[in-house]
């Protein structure tokens, strides 16, 4: 979901400002950003999960892995 969203936004707004960004911040997407997204589950997620565990927040954390799941979760709190 994240990789698809990032690439589709980059193609849609490349070189232009997205409506939610301030003026002078044109859309761009680097190979480093794509690599970070691609490797997030392997590299960053374990560090985040460990930090949540260390601070006693793991049991109150909701992991959302798709846009569909995000929409369902948002509907619960609406």
FENKAGI-V106043 format. One record per residue. N is the residue number from 1. RES is the residue in one small letter. SS is DSSP state (H for helix, E for strand, - for the rest). Layout:
N:RES:SS  N:RES:SS
This chain:
1:x:-  2:x:H  3:x:H  4:x:H  5:x:H  6:x:H  7:x:H  8:x:H  9:x:H  10:x:H  11:x:H  12:x:H  13:x:H  14:x:E  15:x:-  16:x:-  17:x:E  18:x:-  19:x:-  20:x:-  21:x:-  22:x:-  23:x:-  24:x:-  25:x:-  26:x:E  27:x:E  28:x:-  29:x:-  30:x:-  31:x:H  32:x:H  33:x:H  34:x:H  35:x:H  36:x:H  37:x:H  38:x:H  39:x:-  40:x:H  41:x:H  42:x:H  43:x:H  44:x:-  45:x:H  46:x:H  47:x:H  48:x:H  49:x:H  50:x:H  51:x:H  52:x:H  53:x:H  54:x:H  55:x:-  56:x:-  57:x:-  58:x:H  59:x:H  60:x:H  61:x:-  62:x:-  63:x:-  64:x:-  65:x:-  66:x:-  67:x:H  68:x:H  69:x:H  70:x:H  71:x:H  72:x:H  73:x:H  74:x:H  75:x:H  76:x:H  77:x:H  78:x:-
